[in-house]
Each structure stands twice: as structure tokens, then as C-alpha cells.
Amino acid sequence: MKAKLTVTVDEDLIPRAKERARAQGVSLSQLIEEALAELVSEQGPPFSLRWRGRFRPAGRKDERYKALARKHL
């Protein structure tokens, strides 16, 4: 079953999106629906969760590196 949805987007994006839909031979609604379906169907955890904890500090001595390593590793 289909349902209506009100979405607010940048005014400059609308004509470009309509042009893209026209070029693909689909309606703007169908283009958006397909993009959303692809977005929510992606399997697996996000990139950041897949790689978290797999990188080890390189042992550099500068303070900026140490601060970034503490924050992200």
C-alpha cells in the first residue's frame, strides 16, 4: 500500500531531481522511493562500527597525533 509523505528539500534540488527522474523514465516519486529503498536495505553495520578497534596507534610522538589517537582509537 502506498502512503503520501511530505518532505522539505532545497529549492535548487527539485528541478535537478525532476530532470534525473525524466532521464530515467520514472516519476519523481518513484525515483525517491527507489533511493529510500536502497538506503534502508543496505546490509551490515556502518563502516565506523565494522572497523572500530581494528586500527592500532602508530607510536608517533607528536601531541596532535596522540590527541587524535586517544579520541578515535
mmCIF file of the N, C-alpha and C atoms, coordinates in Angstrom:
data_MODEL
# 
_entry.id   MODEL 
# 
loop_
_atom_site.group_PDB 
_atom_site.id 
_atom_site.type_symbol 
_atom_site.label_atom_id 
_atom_site.label_alt_id 
_atom_site.label_comp_id 
_atom_site.label_asym_id 
_atom_site.label_entity_id 
_atom_site.label_seq_id 
_atom_site.pdbx_PDB_ins_code 
_atom_site.Cartn_x 
_atom_site.Cartn_y 
_atom_site.Cartn_z 
_atom_site.occupancy 
_atom_site.B_iso_or_equiv 
_atom_site.pdbx_formal_charge 
_atom_site.auth_seq_id 
_atom_site.auth_comp_id 
_atom_site.auth_asym_id 
_atom_site.auth_atom_id 
_atom_site.pdbx_PDB_model_num 
ATOM 1   N N  . MET A 1 1  ? 0.847  -1.167 0.000   1.00 0.00 ? 1  MET A N  1 
ATOM 2   C CA . MET A 1 1  ? 0.000  0.000  0.000   1.00 0.00 ? 1  MET A CA 1 
ATOM 3   C C  . MET A 1 1  ? 0.900  1.239  0.000   1.00 0.00 ? 1  MET A C  1 
ATOM 4   N N  . LYS A 1 2  ? 0.531  2.225  -0.745  1.00 0.00 ? 2  LYS A N  1 
ATOM 5   C CA . LYS A 1 2  ? 1.279  3.481  -0.835  1.00 0.00 ? 2  LYS A CA 1 
ATOM 6   C C  . LYS A 1 2  ? 0.703  4.479  0.160   1.00 0.00 ? 2  LYS A C  1 
ATOM 7   N N  . ALA A 1 3  ? 1.555  5.384  0.627   1.00 0.00 ? 3  ALA A N  1 
ATOM 8   C CA . ALA A 1 3  ? 1.132  6.442  1.537   1.00 0.00 ? 3  ALA A CA 1 
ATOM 9   C C  . ALA A 1 3  ? 1.795  7.734  1.094   1.00 0.00 ? 3  ALA A C  1 
ATOM 10  N N  . LYS A 1 4  ? 1.114  8.850  1.314   1.00 0.00 ? 4  LYS A N  1 
ATOM 11  C CA . LYS A 1 4  ? 1.678  10.156 0.974   1.00 0.00 ? 4  LYS A CA 1 
ATOM 12  C C  . LYS A 1 4  ? 2.633  10.585 2.065   1.00 0.00 ? 4  LYS A C  1 
ATOM 13  N N  . LEU A 1 5  ? 3.667  11.325 1.640   1.00 0.00 ? 5  LEU A N  1 
ATOM 14  C CA . LEU A 1 5  ? 4.682  11.808 2.561   1.00 0.00 ? 5  LEU A CA 1 
ATOM 15  C C  . LEU A 1 5  ? 5.072  13.206 2.136   1.00 0.00 ? 5  LEU A C  1 
ATOM 16  N N  . THR A 1 6  ? 5.095  14.124 3.062   1.00 0.00 ? 6  THR A N  1 
ATOM 17  C CA . THR A 1 6  ? 5.523  15.490 2.768   1.00 0.00 ? 6  THR A CA 1 
ATOM 18  C C  . THR A 1 6  ? 6.976  15.637 3.187   1.00 0.00 ? 6  THR A C  1 
ATOM 19  N N  . VAL A 1 7  ? 7.814  16.070 2.254   1.00 0.00 ? 7  VAL A N  1 
ATOM 20  C CA . VAL A 1 7  ? 9.239  16.212 2.509   1.00 0.00 ? 7  VAL A CA 1 
ATOM 21  C C  . VAL A 1 7  ? 9.662  17.612 2.095   1.00 0.00 ? 7  VAL A C  1 
ATOM 22  N N  . THR A 1 8  ? 10.513 18.230 2.868   1.00 0.00 ? 8  THR A N  1 
ATOM 23  C CA . THR A 1 8  ? 11.042 19.543 2.540   1.00 0.00 ? 8  THR A CA 1 
ATOM 24  C C  . THR A 1 8  ? 12.473 19.376 2.050   1.00 0.00 ? 8  THR A C  1 
ATOM 25  N N  . VAL A 1 9  ? 12.744 19.902 0.844   1.00 0.00 ? 9  VAL A N  1 
ATOM 26  C CA . VAL A 1 9  ? 14.085 19.811 0.272   1.00 0.00 ? 9  VAL A CA 1 
ATOM 27  C C  . VAL A 1 9  ? 14.509 21.168 -0.259  1.00 0.00 ? 9  VAL A C  1 
ATOM 28  N N  . ASP A 1 10 ? 15.794 21.303 -0.511  1.00 0.00 ? 10 ASP A N  1 
ATOM 29  C CA . ASP A 1 10 ? 16.337 22.539 -1.055  1.00 0.00 ? 10 ASP A CA 1 
ATOM 30  C C  . ASP A 1 10 ? 15.669 22.858 -2.392  1.00 0.00 ? 10 ASP A C  1 
ATOM 31  N N  . GLU A 1 11 ? 15.290 24.101 -2.567  1.00 0.00 ? 11 GLU A N  1 
ATOM 32  C CA . GLU A 1 11 ? 14.573 24.546 -3.767  1.00 0.00 ? 11 GLU A CA 1 
ATOM 33  C C  . GLU A 1 11 ? 15.358 24.277 -5.048  1.00 0.00 ? 11 GLU A C  1 
ATOM 34  N N  . ASP A 1 12 ? 16.673 24.390 -5.001  1.00 0.00 ? 12 ASP A N  1 
ATOM 35  C CA . ASP A 1 12 ? 17.500 24.166 -6.181  1.00 0.00 ? 12 ASP A CA 1 
ATOM 36  C C  . ASP A 1 12 ? 17.604 22.690 -6.563  1.00 0.00 ? 12 ASP A C  1 
ATOM 37  N N  . LEU A 1 13 ? 17.319 21.814 -5.621  1.00 0.00 ? 13 LEU A N  1 
ATOM 38  C CA . LEU A 1 13 ? 17.409 20.387 -5.863  1.00 0.00 ? 13 LEU A CA 1 
ATOM 39  C C  . LEU A 1 13 ? 16.230 19.852 -6.676  1.00 0.00 ? 13 LEU A C  1 
ATOM 40  N N  . ILE A 1 14 ? 15.083 20.451 -6.538  1.00 0.00 ? 14 ILE A N  1 
ATOM 41  C CA . ILE A 1 14 ? 13.864 19.940 -7.161  1.00 0.00 ? 14 ILE A CA 1 
ATOM 42  C C  . ILE A 1 14 ? 13.963 19.841 -8.680  1.00 0.00 ? 14 ILE A C  1 
ATOM 43  N N  . PRO A 1 15 ? 14.340 20.900 -9.405  1.00 0.00 ? 15 PRO A N  1 
ATOM 44  C CA . PRO A 1 15 ? 14.407 20.766 -10.862 1.00 0.00 ? 15 PRO A CA 1 
ATOM 45  C C  . PRO A 1 15 ? 15.444 19.736 -11.312 1.00 0.00 ? 15 PRO A C  1 
ATOM 46  N N  . ARG A 1 16 ? 16.540 19.638 -10.586 1.00 0.00 ? 16 ARG A N  1 
ATOM 47  C CA . ARG A 1 16 ? 17.566 18.650 -10.956 1.00 0.00 ? 16 ARG A CA 1 
ATOM 48  C C  . ARG A 1 16 ? 17.067 17.238 -10.720 1.00 0.00 ? 16 ARG A C  1 
ATOM 49  N N  . ALA A 1 17 ? 16.336 17.040 -9.637  1.00 0.00 ? 17 ALA A N  1 
ATOM 50  C CA . ALA A 1 17 ? 15.780 15.721 -9.342  1.00 0.00 ? 17 ALA A CA 1 
ATOM 51  C C  . ALA A 1 17 ? 14.723 15.343 -10.377 1.00 0.00 ? 17 ALA A C  1 
ATOM 52  N N  . LYS A 1 18 ? 13.889 16.304 -10.763 1.00 0.00 ? 18 LYS A N  1 
ATOM 53  C CA . LYS A 1 18 ? 12.874 16.033 -11.785 1.00 0.00 ? 18 LYS A CA 1 
ATOM 54  C C  . LYS A 1 18 ? 13.528 15.675 -13.114 1.00 0.00 ? 18 LYS A C  1 
ATOM 55  N N  . GLU A 1 19 ? 14.606 16.372 -13.445 1.00 0.00 ? 19 GLU A N  1 
ATOM 56  C CA . GLU A 1 19 ? 15.329 16.092 -14.681 1.00 0.00 ? 19 GLU A CA 1 
ATOM 57  C C  . GLU A 1 19 ? 15.924 14.681 -14.649 1.00 0.00 ? 19 GLU A C  1 
ATOM 58  N N  . ARG A 1 20 ? 16.481 14.319 -13.515 1.00 0.00 ? 20 ARG A N  1 
ATOM 59  C CA . ARG A 1 20 ? 17.055 12.975 -13.368 1.00 0.00 ? 20 ARG A CA 1 
ATOM 60  C C  . ARG A 1 20 ? 15.979 11.903 -13.507 1.00 0.00 ? 20 ARG A C  1 
ATOM 61  N N  . ALA A 1 21 ? 14.824 12.133 -12.889 1.00 0.00 ? 21 ALA A N  1 
ATOM 62  C CA . ALA A 1 21 ? 13.718 11.181 -12.982 1.00 0.00 ? 21 ALA A CA 1 
ATOM 63  C C  . ALA A 1 21 ? 13.254 11.052 -14.429 1.00 0.00 ? 21 ALA A C  1 
ATOM 64  N N  . ARG A 1 22 ? 13.111 12.183 -15.099 1.00 0.00 ? 22 ARG A N  1 
ATOM 65  C CA . ARG A 1 22 ? 12.695 12.187 -16.502 1.00 0.00 ? 22 ARG A CA 1 
ATOM 66  C C  . ARG A 1 22 ? 13.679 11.401 -17.363 1.00 0.00 ? 22 ARG A C  1 
ATOM 67  N N  . ALA A 1 23 ? 14.968 11.603 -17.121 1.00 0.00 ? 23 ALA A N  1 
ATOM 68  C CA . ALA A 1 23 ? 16.005 10.913 -17.886 1.00 0.00 ? 23 ALA A CA 1 
ATOM 69  C C  . ALA A 1 23 ? 15.954 9.401  -17.666 1.00 0.00 ? 23 ALA A C  1 
ATOM 70  N N  . GLN A 1 24 ? 15.525 8.986  -16.487 1.00 0.00 ? 24 GLN A N  1 
ATOM 71  C CA . GLN A 1 24 ? 15.424 7.557  -16.183 1.00 0.00 ? 24 GLN A CA 1 
ATOM 72  C C  . GLN A 1 24 ? 14.065 6.984  -16.559 1.00 0.00 ? 24 GLN A C  1 
ATOM 73  N N  . GLY A 1 25 ? 13.158 7.863  -16.991 1.00 0.00 ? 25 GLY A N  1 
ATOM 74  C CA . GLY A 1 25 ? 11.834 7.407  -17.407 1.00 0.00 ? 25 GLY A CA 1 
ATOM 75  C C  . GLY A 1 25 ? 10.933 7.001  -16.257 1.00 0.00 ? 25 GLY A C  1 
ATOM 76  N N  . VAL A 1 26 ? 11.130 7.635  -15.098 1.00 0.00 ? 26 VAL A N  1 
ATOM 77  C CA . VAL A 1 26 ? 10.299 7.343  -13.931 1.00 0.00 ? 26 VAL A CA 1 
ATOM 78  C C  . VAL A 1 26 ? 9.772  8.648  -13.346 1.00 0.00 ? 26 VAL A C  1 
ATOM 79  N N  . SER A 1 27 ? 8.803  8.529  -12.475 1.00 0.00 ? 27 SER A N  1 
ATOM 80  C CA . SER A 1 27 ? 8.286  9.717  -11.799 1.00 0.00 ? 27 SER A CA 1 
ATOM 81  C C  . SER A 1 27 ? 9.245  10.117 -10.688 1.00 0.00 ? 27 SER A C  1 
ATOM 82  N N  . LEU A 1 28 ? 9.127  11.347 -10.250 1.00 0.00 ? 28 LEU A N  1 
ATOM 83  C CA . LEU A 1 28 ? 9.950  11.820 -9.135  1.00 0.00 ? 28 LEU A CA 1 
ATOM 84  C C  . LEU A 1 28 ? 9.664  10.992 -7.887  1.00 0.00 ? 28 LEU A C  1 
ATOM 85  N N  . SER A 1 29 ? 8.416  10.669 -7.661  1.00 0.00 ? 29 SER A N  1 
ATOM 86  C CA . SER A 1 29 ? 8.053  9.833  -6.510  1.00 0.00 ? 29 SER A CA 1 
ATOM 87  C C  . SER A 1 29 ? 8.737  8.477  -6.572  1.00 0.00 ? 29 SER A C  1 
ATOM 88  N N  . GLN A 1 30 ? 8.749  7.882  -7.752  1.00 0.00 ? 30 GLN A N  1 
ATOM 89  C CA . GLN A 1 30 ? 9.375  6.570  -7.902  1.00 0.00 ? 30 GLN A CA 1 
ATOM 90  C C  . GLN A 1 30 ? 10.890 6.664  -7.696  1.00 0.00 ? 30 GLN A C  1 
ATOM 91  N N  . LEU A 1 31 ? 11.491 7.724  -8.205  1.00 0.00 ? 31 LEU A N  1 
ATOM 92  C CA . LEU A 1 31 ? 12.928 7.929  -8.030  1.00 0.00 ? 31 LEU A CA 1 
ATOM 93  C C  . LEU A 1 31 ? 13.272 8.020  -6.542  1.00 0.00 ? 31 LEU A C  1 
ATOM 94  N N  . ILE A 1 32 ? 12.497 8.797  -5.803  1.00 0.00 ? 32 ILE A N  1 
ATOM 95  C CA . ILE A 1 32 ? 12.730 8.965  -4.365  1.00 0.00 ? 32 ILE A CA 1 
ATOM 96  C C  . ILE A 1 32 ? 12.472 7.658  -3.624  1.00 0.00 ? 32 ILE A C  1 
ATOM 97  N N  . GLU A 1 33 ? 11.405 6.955  -3.991  1.00 0.00 ? 33 GLU A N  1 
ATOM 98  C CA . GLU A 1 33 ? 11.089 5.685  -3.347  1.00 0.00 ? 33 GLU A CA 1 
ATOM 99  C C  . GLU A 1 33 ? 12.218 4.672  -3.547  1.00 0.00 ? 33 GLU A C  1 
ATOM 100 N N  . GLU A 1 34 ? 12.761 4.593  -4.756  1.00 0.00 ? 34 GLU A N  1 
ATOM 101 C CA . GLU A 1 34 ? 13.848 3.660  -5.044  1.00 0.00 ? 34 GLU A CA 1 
ATOM 102 C C  . GLU A 1 34 ? 15.114 4.032  -4.260  1.00 0.00 ? 34 GLU A C  1 
ATOM 103 N N  . ALA A 1 35 ? 15.391 5.335  -4.173  1.00 0.00 ? 35 ALA A N  1 
ATOM 104 C CA . ALA A 1 35 ? 16.565 5.774  -3.419  1.00 0.00 ? 35 ALA A CA 1 
ATOM 105 C C  . ALA A 1 35 ? 16.418 5.436  -1.936  1.00 0.00 ? 35 ALA A C  1 
ATOM 106 N N  . LEU A 1 36 ? 15.238 5.653  -1.382  1.00 0.00 ? 36 LEU A N  1 
ATOM 107 C CA . LEU A 1 36 ? 14.997 5.323  0.025   1.00 0.00 ? 36 LEU A CA 1 
ATOM 108 C C  . LEU A 1 36 ? 15.063 3.819  0.259   1.00 0.00 ? 36 LEU A C  1 
ATOM 109 N N  . ALA A 1 37 ? 14.507 3.043  -0.660  1.00 0.00 ? 37 ALA A N  1 
ATOM 110 C CA . ALA A 1 37 ? 14.537 1.587  -0.522  1.00 0.00 ? 37 ALA A CA 1 
ATOM 111 C C  . ALA A 1 37 ? 15.976 1.082  -0.528  1.00 0.00 ? 37 ALA A C  1 
ATOM 112 N N  . GLU A 1 38 ? 16.799 1.640  -1.401  1.00 0.00 ? 38 GLU A N  1 
ATOM 113 C CA . GLU A 1 38 ? 18.209 1.245  -1.454  1.00 0.00 ? 38 GLU A CA 1 
ATOM 114 C C  . GLU A 1 38 ? 18.927 1.633  -0.166  1.00 0.00 ? 38 GLU A C  1 
ATOM 115 N N  . LEU A 1 39 ? 18.618 2.810  0.330   1.00 0.00 ? 39 LEU A N  1 
ATOM 116 C CA . LEU A 1 39 ? 19.260 3.298  1.549   1.00 0.00 ? 39 LEU A CA 1 
ATOM 117 C C  . LEU A 1 39 ? 18.957 2.405  2.747   1.00 0.00 ? 39 LEU A C  1 
ATOM 118 N N  . VAL A 1 40 ? 17.713 2.011  2.917   1.00 0.00 ? 40 VAL A N  1 
ATOM 119 C CA . VAL A 1 40 ? 17.335 1.226  4.093   1.00 0.00 ? 40 VAL A CA 1 
ATOM 120 C C  . VAL A 1 40 ? 17.629 -0.261 3.932   1.00 0.00 ? 40 VAL A C  1 
ATOM 121 N N  . SER A 1 41 ? 17.919 -0.715 2.721   1.00 0.00 ? 41 SER A N  1 
ATOM 122 C CA . SER A 1 41 ? 18.169 -2.137 2.524   1.00 0.00 ? 41 SER A CA 1 
ATOM 123 C C  . SER A 1 41 ? 19.642 -2.501 2.646   1.00 0.00 ? 41 SER A C  1 
ATOM 124 N N  . GLU A 1 42 ? 20.522 -1.515 2.830   1.00 0.00 ? 42 GLU A N  1 
ATOM 125 C CA . GLU A 1 42 ? 21.938 -1.810 2.970   1.00 0.00 ? 42 GLU A CA 1 
ATOM 126 C C  . GLU A 1 42 ? 22.135 -2.729 4.166   1.00 0.00 ? 42 GLU A C  1 
ATOM 127 N N  . GLN A 1 43 ? 22.856 -3.820 3.938   1.00 0.00 ? 43 GLN A N  1 
ATOM 128 C CA . GLN A 1 43 ? 23.062 -4.822 4.983   1.00 0.00 ? 43 GLN A CA 1 
ATOM 129 C C  . GLN A 1 43 ? 24.335 -4.535 5.771   1.00 0.00 ? 43 GLN A C  1 
ATOM 130 N N  . GLY A 1 44 ? 24.377 -5.028 6.961   1.00 0.00 ? 44 GLY A N  1 
ATOM 131 C CA . GLY A 1 44 ? 25.566 -4.933 7.772   1.00 0.00 ? 44 GLY A CA 1 
ATOM 132 C C  . GLY A 1 44 ? 25.665 -3.634 8.538   1.00 0.00 ? 44 GLY A C  1 
ATOM 133 N N  . PRO A 1 45 ? 26.587 -3.616 9.489   1.00 0.00 ? 45 PRO A N  1 
ATOM 134 C CA . PRO A 1 45 ? 26.772 -2.415 10.301  1.00 0.00 ? 45 PRO A CA 1 
ATOM 135 C C  . PRO A 1 45 ? 27.459 -1.306 9.499   1.00 0.00 ? 45 PRO A C  1 
ATOM 136 N N  . PRO A 1 46 ? 27.359 -0.080 9.941   1.00 0.00 ? 46 PRO A N  1 
ATOM 137 C CA . PRO A 1 46 ? 28.029 1.019  9.254   1.00 0.00 ? 46 PRO A CA 1 
ATOM 138 C C  . PRO A 1 46 ? 29.543 0.833  9.272   1.00 0.00 ? 46 PRO A C  1 
ATOM 139 N N  . PHE A 1 47 ? 30.207 1.490  8.343   1.00 0.00 ? 47 PHE A N  1 
ATOM 140 C CA . PHE A 1 47 ? 31.661 1.402  8.201   1.00 0.00 ? 47 PHE A CA 1 
ATOM 141 C C  . PHE A 1 47 ? 32.367 1.633  9.522   1.00 0.00 ? 47 PHE A C  1 
ATOM 142 N N  . SER A 1 48 ? 31.960 2.659  10.258  1.00 0.00 ? 48 SER A N  1 
ATOM 143 C CA . SER A 1 48 ? 32.648 3.004  11.501  1.00 0.00 ? 48 SER A CA 1 
ATOM 144 C C  . SER A 1 48 ? 32.570 1.875  12.525  1.00 0.00 ? 48 SER A C  1 
ATOM 145 N N  . LEU A 1 49 ? 31.454 1.161  12.574  1.00 0.00 ? 49 LEU A N  1 
ATOM 146 C CA . LEU A 1 49 ? 31.341 0.061  13.527  1.00 0.00 ? 49 LEU A CA 1 
ATOM 147 C C  . LEU A 1 49 ? 32.124 -1.163 13.066  1.00 0.00 ? 49 LEU A C  1 
ATOM 148 N N  . ARG A 1 50 ? 32.176 -1.391 11.749  1.00 0.00 ? 50 ARG A N  1 
ATOM 149 C CA . ARG A 1 50 ? 32.927 -2.542 11.240  1.00 0.00 ? 50 ARG A CA 1 
ATOM 150 C C  . ARG A 1 50 ? 34.408 -2.423 11.539  1.00 0.00 ? 50 ARG A C  1 
ATOM 151 N N  . TRP A 1 51 ? 34.957 -1.221 11.518  1.00 0.00 ? 51 TRP A N  1 
ATOM 152 C CA . TRP A 1 51 ? 36.396 -1.022 11.671  1.00 0.00 ? 51 TRP A CA 1 
ATOM 153 C C  . TRP A 1 51 ? 36.810 -0.563 13.058  1.00 0.00 ? 51 TRP A C  1 
ATOM 154 N N  . ARG A 1 52 ? 35.872 -0.267 13.924  1.00 0.00 ? 52 ARG A N  1 
ATOM 155 C CA . ARG A 1 52 ? 36.214 0.234  15.254  1.00 0.00 ? 52 ARG A CA 1 
ATOM 156 C C  . ARG A 1 52 ? 37.084 -0.772 16.005  1.00 0.00 ? 52 ARG A C  1 
ATOM 157 N N  . GLY A 1 53 ? 38.209 -0.288 16.518  1.00 0.00 ? 53 GLY A N  1 
ATOM 158 C CA . GLY A 1 53 ? 39.102 -1.126 17.292  1.00 0.00 ? 53 GLY A CA 1 
ATOM 159 C C  . GLY A 1 53 ? 40.093 -1.922 16.470  1.00 0.00 ? 53 GLY A C  1 
ATOM 160 N N  . ARG A 1 54 ? 40.053 -1.855 15.162  1.00 0.00 ? 54 ARG A N  1 
ATOM 161 C CA . ARG A 1 54 ? 40.962 -2.635 14.330  1.00 0.00 ? 54 ARG A CA 1 
ATOM 162 C C  . ARG A 1 54 ? 42.256 -1.905 14.008  1.00 0.00 ? 54 ARG A C  1 
ATOM 163 N N  . PHE A 1 55 ? 42.290 -0.626 14.252  1.00 0.00 ? 55 PHE A N  1 
ATOM 164 C CA . PHE A 1 55 ? 43.495 0.148  13.979  1.00 0.00 ? 55 PHE A CA 1 
ATOM 165 C C  . PHE A 1 55 ? 44.264 0.340  15.281  1.00 0.00 ? 55 PHE A C  1 
ATOM 166 N N  . ARG A 1 56 ? 45.553 0.241  15.191  1.00 0.00 ? 56 ARG A N  1 
ATOM 167 C CA . ARG A 1 56 ? 46.409 0.406  16.354  1.00 0.00 ? 56 ARG A CA 1 
ATOM 168 C C  . ARG A 1 56 ? 47.224 1.681  16.200  1.00 0.00 ? 56 ARG A C  1 
ATOM 169 N N  . PRO A 1 57 ? 47.520 2.349  17.307  1.00 0.00 ? 57 PRO A N  1 
ATOM 170 C CA . PRO A 1 57 ? 48.331 3.567  17.225  1.00 0.00 ? 57 PRO A CA 1 
ATOM 171 C C  . PRO A 1 57 ? 49.700 3.282  16.607  1.00 0.00 ? 57 PRO A C  1 
ATOM 172 N N  . ALA A 1 58 ? 50.203 4.228  15.854  1.00 0.00 ? 58 ALA A N  1 
ATOM 173 C CA . ALA A 1 58 ? 51.485 4.058  15.168  1.00 0.00 ? 58 ALA A CA 1 
ATOM 174 C C  . ALA A 1 58 ? 52.668 4.398  16.062  1.00 0.00 ? 58 ALA A C  1 
ATOM 175 N N  . GLY A 1 59 ? 52.439 4.893  17.253  1.00 0.00 ? 59 GLY A N  1 
ATOM 176 C CA . GLY A 1 59 ? 53.523 5.207  18.169  1.00 0.00 ? 59 GLY A CA 1 
ATOM 177 C C  . GLY A 1 59 ? 54.243 6.514  17.860  1.00 0.00 ? 59 GLY A C  1 
ATOM 178 N N  . ARG A 1 60 ? 53.568 7.412  17.186  1.00 0.00 ? 60 ARG A N  1 
ATOM 179 C CA . ARG A 1 60 ? 54.189 8.708  16.895  1.00 0.00 ? 60 ARG A CA 1 
ATOM 180 C C  . ARG A 1 60 ? 54.278 9.521  18.174  1.00 0.00 ? 60 ARG A C  1 
ATOM 181 N N  . LYS A 1 61 ? 55.166 10.493 18.185  1.00 0.00 ? 61 LYS A N  1 
ATOM 182 C CA . LYS A 1 61 ? 55.416 11.249 19.401  1.00 0.00 ? 61 LYS A CA 1 
ATOM 183 C C  . LYS A 1 61 ? 54.799 12.647 19.436  1.00 0.00 ? 61 LYS A C  1 
ATOM 184 N N  . ASP A 1 62 ? 54.249 13.128 18.310  1.00 0.00 ? 62 ASP A N  1 
ATOM 185 C CA . ASP A 1 62 ? 53.711 14.493 18.362  1.00 0.00 ? 62 ASP A CA 1 
ATOM 186 C C  . ASP A 1 62 ? 52.368 14.517 19.098  1.00 0.00 ? 62 ASP A C  1 
ATOM 187 N N  . GLU A 1 63 ? 52.117 15.614 19.785  1.00 0.00 ? 63 GLU A N  1 
ATOM 188 C CA . GLU A 1 63 ? 50.937 15.741 20.650  1.00 0.00 ? 63 GLU A CA 1 
ATOM 189 C C  . GLU A 1 63 ? 49.622 15.693 19.876  1.00 0.00 ? 63 GLU A C  1 
ATOM 190 N N  . ARG A 1 64 ? 49.613 16.266 18.687  1.00 0.00 ? 64 ARG A N  1 
ATOM 191 C CA . ARG A 1 64 ? 48.382 16.261 17.892  1.00 0.00 ? 64 ARG A CA 1 
ATOM 192 C C  . ARG A 1 64 ? 47.975 14.826 17.553  1.00 0.00 ? 64 ARG A C  1 
ATOM 193 N N  . TYR A 1 65 ? 48.934 14.009 17.158  1.00 0.00 ? 65 TYR A N  1 
ATOM 194 C CA . TYR A 1 65 ? 48.643 12.607 16.849  1.00 0.00 ? 65 TYR A CA 1 
ATOM 195 C C  . TYR A 1 65 ? 48.125 11.889 18.090  1.00 0.00 ? 65 TYR A C  1 
ATOM 196 N N  . LYS A 1 66 ? 48.780 12.120 19.219  1.00 0.00 ? 66 LYS A N  1 
ATOM 197 C CA . LYS A 1 66 ? 48.357 11.452 20.453  1.00 0.00 ? 66 LYS A CA 1 
ATOM 198 C C  . LYS A 1 66 ? 46.930 11.819 20.820  1.00 0.00 ? 66 LYS A C  1 
ATOM 199 N N  . ALA A 1 67 ? 46.567 13.083 20.642  1.00 0.00 ? 67 ALA A N  1 
ATOM 200 C CA . ALA A 1 67 ? 45.204 13.530 20.960  1.00 0.00 ? 67 ALA A CA 1 
ATOM 201 C C  . ALA A 1 67 ? 44.199 12.852 20.030  1.00 0.00 ? 67 ALA A C  1 
ATOM 202 N N  . LEU A 1 68 ? 44.518 12.775 18.747  1.00 0.00 ? 68 LEU A N  1 
ATOM 203 C CA . LEU A 1 68 ? 43.615 12.129 17.786  1.00 0.00 ? 68 LEU A CA 1 
ATOM 204 C C  . LEU A 1 68 ? 43.505 10.632 18.065  1.00 0.00 ? 68 LEU A C  1 
ATOM 205 N N  . ALA A 1 69 ? 44.604 10.009 18.419  1.00 0.00 ? 69 ALA A N  1 
ATOM 206 C CA . ALA A 1 69 ? 44.589 8.573  18.734  1.00 0.00 ? 69 ALA A CA 1 
ATOM 207 C C  . ALA A 1 69 ? 43.725 8.297  19.957  1.00 0.00 ? 69 ALA A C  1 
ATOM 208 N N  . ARG A 1 70 ? 43.843 9.129  20.991  1.00 0.00 ? 70 ARG A N  1 
ATOM 209 C CA . ARG A 1 70 ? 43.004 8.948  22.188  1.00 0.00 ? 70 ARG A CA 1 
ATOM 210 C C  . ARG A 1 70 ? 41.529 9.079  21.847  1.00 0.00 ? 70 ARG A C  1 
ATOM 211 N N  . LYS A 1 71 ? 41.225 10.010 20.975  1.00 0.00 ? 71 LYS A N  1 
ATOM 212 C CA . LYS A 1 71 ? 39.830 10.271 20.635  1.00 0.00 ? 71 LYS A CA 1 
ATOM 213 C C  . LYS A 1 71 ? 39.238 9.174  19.751  1.00 0.00 ? 71 LYS A C  1 
ATOM 214 N N  . HIS A 1 72 ? 40.006 8.661  18.776  1.00 0.00 ? 72 HIS A N  1 
ATOM 215 C CA . HIS A 1 72 ? 39.435 7.797  17.752  1.00 0.00 ? 72 HIS A CA 1 
ATOM 216 C C  . HIS A 1 72 ? 39.850 6.344  17.804  1.00 0.00 ? 72 HIS A C  1 
ATOM 217 N N  . LEU A 1 73 ? 40.852 6.003  18.603  1.00 0.00 ? 73 LEU A N  1 
ATOM 218 C CA . LEU A 1 73 ? 41.299 4.597  18.633  1.00 0.00 ? 73 LEU A CA 1 
ATOM 219 C C  . LEU A 1 73 ? 40.968 3.919  19.927  1.00 0.00 ? 73 LEU A C  1 
# 
